[in-house]
Amino acid sequence: VSTTTSNSIKYLVKIHNGVESNNFLGAYEKNDKVYDGCSSVINFQNDIMQHLNKHGIKTSNPEIISGMPLAIHRLPVVSEKHSPCNLVVKMMTWVPGRTMSSLPTLPLECLVHAGQYLGKMRKCLDQLDISKHSVAAAKRFHAWDGKNTLELRKFTNAIEDTRRRGMVESIIDAFSSQIIESGVANNFSTSIIQGDFNDANIIVDENFKVSGVIDFGDSLESWRILDLSVAMAYAMLSVYGKRNRGIAAASAILRGYAEVDTLDDLEIKHLHLLICCRLACSVTLGAYSYQQNPGNEYLLLHAQPAWEAIE
């Protein structure tokens, strides 16, 4: 949600979900209600955003409210059982521009520039020295983390089409044999990753240049190659990629990224599979969400481009 102050300064109002809010509230109580030193996912996200802004990667930055970069408000939620509940609210600096996903047309060179921006962000995140309080948040389990692809087996039954389910299972099998059982997983370089570099989180200016990145809800410590594989997977689902130009869209991200950062032989060899893993994750967890919330046709509509990319 955006808001504009009386002096015409625009801000982003971020309301964290119940999981992240409860995680912070527990850490906040444990830390004697002192923000600094809280071992929470929200503290970890704030550290990342402040680090990136300090080094020229534009993103929303939390503003200080009553001595803290956040506030706690009792707000209504969808679940009647848990409504209202205490949620963390942040007022954050506004990143000028518009999301790439909102563009009616998308020039290929915009994706190239996005790849360059990702490469710069990727190198910047390599320099982030997380505090000891953020270690637990950085190393937490996250279903969307590519290194947890094997966990998708628990949810594939939600895919009703047997042919499509078989395609996802074959990707999981390939991940198991080529990356886990082979020991390759132990040789990937690790770092803090943004984890969700997609067109809804990429901000572009009027010249189709990337001007910032938002949303660090999926950030954690994982294989650094996953930032690129996630970006390439989602480029295939962008306005440009959805027009039967998925390979060209993914290649544009890679071209831009390679101008800024390097990949080792192991990362190059398994990049294609890791892209497939992200697409498999998207359609599988999307199918599971639909199973839990039947009637939400938006979930199926959103999954269709990912299925087409896999196929």
C-alpha positions as CSV (number, residue, x, y, z in Angstrom):
1,V,0.0,0.0,0.0
2,S,1.4,3.5,-0.9
3,T,0.8,6.7,1.1
4,T,1.8,10.3,0.5
5,T,2.6,12.7,3.3
6,S,1.5,16.3,3.6
7,N,4.8,17.4,2.2
8,S,4.3,15.2,-0.9
9,I,6.8,12.5,0.0
10,K,5.6,9.0,-1.1
11,Y,6.1,5.9,1.1
12,L,5.3,2.2,0.9
13,V,3.3,0.8,3.8
14,K,4.3,-2.9,4.3
15,I,2.1,-5.2,6.4
16,H,3.9,-8.4,7.2
17,N,1.9,-11.7,7.3
18,G,1.1,-13.5,10.4
19,V,4.0,-16.0,10.2
20,E,6.7,-13.2,9.9
21,S,4.9,-11.1,12.5
22,N,4.7,-13.8,15.1
23,N,8.3,-14.7,14.4
24,F,9.3,-11.1,15.2
25,L,7.0,-10.8,18.2
26,G,8.5,-13.9,19.8
27,A,12.0,-12.7,19.2
28,Y,11.1,-9.2,20.4
29,E,9.7,-10.5,23.7
30,K,12.7,-12.8,24.1
31,N,15.0,-9.8,23.6
32,D,13.3,-7.8,26.4
33,K,11.3,-5.7,23.8
34,V,14.5,-4.3,22.3
35,Y,14.6,-4.2,18.4
36,D,18.4,-4.3,18.0
37,G,19.6,-7.8,18.4
38,C,16.3,-9.5,17.7
39,S,16.8,-12.8,15.9
40,S,13.8,-12.5,13.5
41,V,13.2,-12.8,9.8
42,I,12.0,-9.2,9.7
43,N,15.3,-7.9,11.3
44,F,17.2,-10.0,8.7
45,Q,15.2,-8.5,5.8
46,N,15.8,-5.0,7.1
47,D,19.5,-5.7,7.3
48,I,19.6,-6.8,3.7
49,M,17.7,-3.7,2.4
50,Q,19.8,-1.3,4.4
51,H,23.0,-3.0,3.0
52,L,21.8,-2.9,-0.6
53,N,20.8,0.8,-0.4
54,K,24.1,1.6,1.2
55,H,25.9,0.1,-1.9
56,G,23.8,1.6,-4.6
57,I,21.1,-1.1,-5.2
58,K,17.8,0.7,-4.8
59,T,15.2,-0.9,-2.7
60,S,12.6,0.2,-0.1
61,N,14.2,1.2,3.2
62,P,12.4,1.0,6.5
63,E,11.8,4.3,8.2
64,I,12.3,4.7,12.0
65,I,9.0,4.9,13.9
66,S,9.2,5.5,17.7
67,G,12.8,4.4,17.8
68,M,12.2,1.2,15.6
69,P,12.0,0.6,11.9
70,L,8.5,-0.8,12.4
71,A,5.3,-0.7,14.4
72,I,2.9,-3.3,15.8
73,H,-0.8,-3.0,15.1
74,R,-3.8,-5.1,15.9
75,L,-5.4,-5.7,12.5
76,P,-8.2,-7.9,11.0
77,V,-7.2,-10.9,8.9
78,V,-9.0,-13.3,6.6
79,S,-9.1,-16.1,9.2
80,E,-12.0,-15.3,11.6
81,K,-10.4,-17.6,14.1
82,H,-7.3,-15.4,14.3
83,S,-8.8,-12.0,13.6
84,P,-7.8,-9.5,14.8
85,C,-4.2,-10.2,15.4
86,N,-1.0,-8.3,16.0
87,L,0.9,-7.7,12.8
88,V,4.2,-5.9,12.1
89,V,3.7,-2.7,9.9
90,K,6.6,-0.8,8.3
91,M,6.7,2.5,6.6
92,M,9.3,2.3,3.9
93,T,10.9,4.6,1.3
94,W,9.2,4.5,-2.1
95,V,11.2,3.2,-5.1
96,P,10.2,5.4,-8.1
97,G,9.0,3.7,-11.2
98,R,6.7,0.8,-12.0
99,T,6.9,-2.9,-11.7
100,M,8.0,-4.7,-14.8
101,S,4.9,-6.9,-14.7
102,S,2.7,-3.8,-15.2
103,L,4.3,-3.0,-18.6
104,P,2.0,-3.7,-21.5
105,T,5.0,-4.5,-23.7
106,L,8.5,-5.4,-22.6
107,P,11.6,-4.8,-24.7
108,L,14.2,-7.6,-24.7
109,E,16.9,-5.1,-23.7
110,C,14.9,-4.4,-20.5
111,L,15.5,-8.1,-19.5
112,V,19.2,-7.8,-20.4
113,H,19.4,-4.8,-18.1
114,A,17.5,-6.7,-15.4
115,G,20.2,-9.4,-15.7
116,Q,22.9,-6.8,-15.2
117,Y,21.1,-5.4,-12.2
118,L,20.8,-8.8,-10.7
119,G,24.5,-9.4,-11.2
120,K,25.3,-6.2,-9.3
121,M,22.9,-7.1,-6.5
122,R,24.3,-10.7,-6.4
123,K,27.9,-9.3,-5.9
124,C,26.7,-6.9,-3.3
125,L,24.9,-9.6,-1.3
126,D,28.2,-11.6,-1.3
127,Q,29.6,-8.7,0.8
128,L,26.8,-8.8,3.4
129,D,28.1,-10.0,6.7
130,I,25.0,-10.9,8.6
131,S,25.0,-10.4,12.4
132,K,25.0,-13.4,14.7
133,H,21.3,-12.6,15.5
134,S,20.3,-13.1,11.8
135,V,21.9,-16.6,11.4
136,A,18.8,-18.5,12.3
137,A,16.7,-16.4,9.9
138,A,19.2,-16.9,7.1
139,K,19.4,-20.6,7.6
140,R,15.6,-21.2,8.1
141,F,13.7,-23.8,6.0
142,H,11.8,-22.3,3.2
143,A,9.7,-24.4,0.7
144,W,10.6,-22.1,-2.2
145,D,14.3,-22.5,-1.6
146,G,15.6,-24.4,-4.6
147,K,17.9,-26.6,-2.6
148,N,14.7,-28.1,-1.0
149,T,13.3,-29.3,-4.3
150,L,13.0,-32.8,-3.0
151,E,10.3,-31.6,-0.6
152,L,8.0,-31.1,-3.6
153,R,7.3,-34.8,-3.6
154,K,4.9,-34.2,-0.7
155,F,2.7,-32.0,-2.8
156,T,2.7,-33.5,-6.3
157,N,-0.5,-35.4,-5.7
158,A,-2.2,-32.0,-5.9
159,I,-1.5,-32.0,-9.6
160,E,-4.5,-33.7,-11.1
161,D,-3.2,-34.1,-14.7
162,T,-1.1,-37.3,-14.6
163,R,1.0,-36.3,-17.6
164,R,1.9,-33.0,-16.0
165,R,2.5,-34.6,-12.6
166,G,4.9,-37.0,-14.3
167,M,6.8,-34.1,-15.8
168,V,7.3,-32.5,-12.4
169,E,8.3,-35.9,-10.9
170,S,10.9,-36.3,-13.6
171,I,12.4,-32.9,-12.7
172,I,12.5,-33.9,-9.0
173,D,14.1,-37.2,-10.0
174,A,16.8,-35.4,-12.0
175,F,17.5,-33.0,-9.2
176,S,17.8,-36.0,-6.8
177,S,20.3,-37.9,-9.0
178,Q,22.3,-35.1,-10.6
179,I,22.5,-32.7,-7.7
180,I,21.9,-34.4,-4.3
181,E,23.1,-38.0,-4.8
182,S,26.0,-36.9,-6.9
183,G,27.3,-34.6,-4.2
184,V,27.1,-31.6,-6.4
185,A,25.0,-29.8,-3.8
186,N,28.0,-29.7,-1.5
187,N,30.1,-27.8,-4.1
188,F,27.8,-25.0,-5.0
189,S,28.9,-21.6,-3.7
190,T,26.5,-20.2,-1.0
191,S,25.5,-16.7,-0.1
192,I,22.6,-14.6,1.0
193,I,20.1,-14.6,-1.9
194,Q,17.2,-12.4,-2.8
195,G,15.4,-15.5,-3.9
196,D,12.5,-14.0,-5.9
197,F,13.8,-11.8,-8.7
198,N,10.6,-11.7,-10.8
199,D,8.8,-9.1,-12.9
200,A,6.5,-8.2,-10.0
201,N,9.5,-7.3,-7.9
202,I,11.6,-5.5,-10.5
203,I,11.1,-1.7,-10.7
204,V,11.8,0.0,-14.0
205,D,11.9,3.7,-15.1
206,E,10.3,5.4,-18.1
207,N,13.3,4.4,-20.2
208,F,12.8,0.7,-19.5
209,K,15.9,0.6,-17.3
210,V,15.8,-1.3,-14.0
211,S,15.8,1.3,-11.1
212,G,15.3,-1.0,-8.1
213,V,14.2,-4.3,-6.6
214,I,11.6,-5.0,-3.9
215,D,10.4,-7.9,-1.7
216,F,12.9,-9.8,0.3
217,G,10.5,-12.3,1.9
218,D,12.2,-15.2,0.3
219,S,15.7,-14.1,1.2
220,L,17.9,-16.6,3.0
221,E,21.3,-18.3,2.8
222,S,21.4,-20.7,-0.1
223,W,23.2,-21.5,-3.4
224,R,24.1,-18.2,-5.0
225,I,23.3,-19.6,-8.5
226,L,19.6,-19.8,-7.4
227,D,19.2,-16.0,-7.8
228,L,20.0,-16.4,-11.5
229,S,18.0,-19.6,-12.1
230,V,14.9,-18.0,-10.4
231,A,15.3,-14.9,-12.5
232,M,15.6,-16.9,-15.7
233,A,12.6,-19.0,-14.8
234,Y,10.4,-16.0,-14.2
235,A,11.7,-14.2,-17.3
236,M,10.1,-17.0,-19.3
237,L,6.7,-16.0,-17.7
238,S,7.1,-12.3,-18.3
239,V,5.1,-10.3,-20.9
240,Y,7.9,-10.9,-23.3
241,G,8.5,-14.6,-22.5
242,K,4.8,-15.6,-22.5
243,R,4.6,-14.9,-26.3
244,N,6.4,-18.1,-27.2
245,R,9.7,-16.4,-26.5
246,G,10.5,-18.0,-23.1
247,I,14.0,-19.2,-24.2
248,A,14.9,-15.7,-25.6
249,A,13.7,-14.1,-22.4
250,A,15.7,-16.3,-20.1
251,S,18.7,-15.9,-22.4
252,A,18.5,-12.1,-22.1
253,I,18.7,-12.3,-18.3
254,L,21.7,-14.6,-18.6
255,R,23.4,-12.3,-21.2
256,G,23.0,-9.3,-18.9
257,Y,24.1,-11.2,-15.8
258,A,27.2,-12.6,-17.5
259,E,28.4,-9.1,-18.2
260,V,28.6,-8.4,-14.5
261,D,29.2,-11.7,-12.7
262,T,30.8,-15.0,-13.5
263,L,29.5,-18.6,-13.3
264,D,31.7,-21.5,-12.6
265,D,31.6,-24.7,-14.6
266,L,29.4,-26.5,-12.1
267,E,26.8,-23.7,-12.1
268,I,26.7,-23.5,-15.9
269,K,26.2,-27.3,-16.1
270,H,23.2,-27.4,-13.8
271,L,21.6,-24.0,-14.5
272,H,19.0,-25.5,-16.9
273,L,17.9,-28.1,-14.3
274,L,17.7,-25.5,-11.6
275,I,15.5,-23.3,-13.8
276,C,13.2,-26.3,-14.3
277,C,13.2,-26.9,-10.6
278,R,11.8,-23.4,-9.9
279,L,9.1,-23.8,-12.5
280,A,8.2,-27.2,-11.0
281,C,8.1,-25.6,-7.6
282,S,5.8,-22.8,-8.8
283,V,3.2,-25.2,-10.5
284,T,3.3,-27.7,-7.7
285,L,2.8,-25.4,-4.8
286,G,0.3,-23.5,-6.9
287,A,-1.7,-26.7,-7.4
288,Y,-1.5,-27.5,-3.7
289,S,-2.7,-24.0,-2.8
290,Y,-5.6,-24.4,-5.2
291,Q,-6.4,-27.8,-3.5
292,Q,-6.6,-26.0,-0.2
293,N,-8.6,-23.1,-1.6
294,P,-10.7,-24.5,-4.5
295,G,-12.5,-21.9,-6.4
296,N,-9.6,-19.5,-6.5
297,E,-9.2,-19.7,-10.3
298,Y,-6.5,-17.0,-10.2
299,L,-4.1,-19.7,-8.9
300,L,-4.7,-21.9,-11.9
301,L,-4.5,-18.9,-14.3
302,H,-1.1,-17.8,-12.8
303,A,0.3,-21.4,-13.1
304,Q,-0.6,-21.8,-16.8
305,P,2.5,-19.9,-18.2
306,A,4.7,-21.9,-15.9
307,W,3.2,-25.1,-17.3
308,E,3.8,-23.9,-20.8
309,A,7.4,-23.1,-20.0
310,I,8.0,-26.6,-18.6
311,E,6.3,-28.3,-21.6
